Amino acid sequence: MKKVKSEANDWLRPEYKRSDLGPIVRGKYARRMAAESNVVVIEPAVSKAFPNEASVNAALRGLLKPAKSSTRPTTRSTRTRAKAEAMFLHVLEARHVRDYVVWLQFSDGVAGEVDLSAELDGPIFGPLRDIEQFKRLSVSYHTLTWPNGADFAPEFLRERIAVTV
């Protein structure tokens, strides 16, 4: 078996002359590559969550359906007040039961008790650990509120409800 001649400078066939090939241009195809490819640089912290292209594509496909449905144009009929009210969860009624437990009635028909004792910390909710302050609850702006400005989102309360009705 013959060995192939290998020299560091012997990269061009003898029938070609370097001068016939034109000037050397660095990044000659960079513009075309940028226009024709979808290369995305992912931050290092994000790349730890997505180790390969399959995981990235799966996550992006999961976002496509909600993105398409949320960006479709709405017609005047879909923006009626009745439909808008049905889309949002509201607290309709609230009563203090005992300690830090509150009975709530929601606009979706669900009613029940929520224990908020674990949620009463920080500068806004901390003062509500005083049971007399906690009992001053009311419903305003479609949710549970207190005179000091503390309130909980209806969705947060609904997730924690122990259904009694």
Residue pairs with C-beta under 8 A, 6 or more apart in sequence:
12 18
42 50
42 56
49 55
50 56
50 59
85 107
88 107
88 142
88 154
89 106
89 107
89 108
89 154
89 155
89 158
90 106
90 107
90 142
90 143
90 154
91 104
91 105
91 106
91 107
91 139
91 142
91 143
91 144
91 154
91 157
92 105
92 106
92 107
92 139
93 104
93 105
93 139
94 102
94 103
94 104
94 105
94 137
94 138
94 139
94 144
95 102
95 103
96 102
96 103
96 134
96 135
96 137
97 103
97 113
99 115
99 117
99 131
100 115
100 116
100 117
100 120
100 128
100 131
100 134
101 113
101 114
101 115
101 116
101 117
102 113
102 114
102 116
102 137
102 144
103 111
103 112
103 113
103 164
104 111
104 112
104 113
104 114
104 144
104 157
104 161
105 111
106 154
106 157
106 158
106 161
107 142
108 158
110 158
110 161
110 163
110 165
111 163
111 164
111 165
112 161
112 162
112 163
112 164
112 165
113 161
113 162
113 164
114 157
114 160
114 161
114 162
115 160
115 162
116 128
116 152
116 160
119 125
119 152
120 126
120 128
120 129
120 134
124 148
124 149
124 150
125 150
127 133
127 148
127 150
128 134
128 146
128 148
128 150
133 146
133 147
133 148
134 146
136 146
136 147
137 144
137 145
137 146
138 144
138 145
138 146
139 145
141 151
142 154
143 151
143 152
143 153
143 154
143 157
144 151
144 152
144 154
144 157
145 151
